[in-house]
Each structure stands twice: as C-alpha cells, then as structure tokens.
Amino acid sequence: MRCVIARFPFELVKSEVQQAMKGVKPEPITGESVVIGRRAYPVKQVGEVITRQDRRDFTSFEVTRALTRLGFTCHAVPAAVAPEPLTPLETATALLGPDVRD
C-alpha cells in the first residue's frame, strides 16, 4: 500500500511491517499505540522503525492512518485514571511525614 509519511512516499506491506518490528522491544506507551503480533507498541516507535526517520519528523496521526489501512489495530491515548481521594487519616499521616521513631 502506498502512503505518505512526513512528505515522503512509502510502499508498506503488512508482513514487512511485522517483520521489521520482530525483535524490537516495545517502549512504554504514553500516547497512541498499535498492536503488532501480540505486542503493543507506541505508534511513533513503529513509525521510526518502518520509515527510518526521526520521530519528530512525522505525526502519530500519519502513522496511525497508514497502519490502520494495513489492517493493524490502533488505540487512542489511554484515559488518565484519577487517583482515589485520601481518607482524613491518610491525609494527616502524609502531612506529618515519615515515622522516624525507629
């Protein structure tokens, strides 16, 4: 499939993308992600590997669009989980600091 990433044309094939990512350790996911095989990779990491360009040169949208068209499953930014509020006892303990009687 022909696509344009960072103003450069690429001819991408699903099996070639899978082969290129084989053996690559996924970085921690903080934004958009894509599932390749049984692993989830950050979209920017995959884009850097398959285009051999610096990840600052392209947007995650460009890579996500290309990978979706190839049939990969892409996920949006994970929703932030709000921490549970502290109980009054936990709040007081946190304000007093660590116990130094040991």
Summary of the structure (lengths in Angstrom):
residues: 102
radius of gyration: 20.6
end to end distance: 66.0
largest distance: 67.6
contacts: 233
relative contact order: 0.18
helix: 39%
strand: 19%
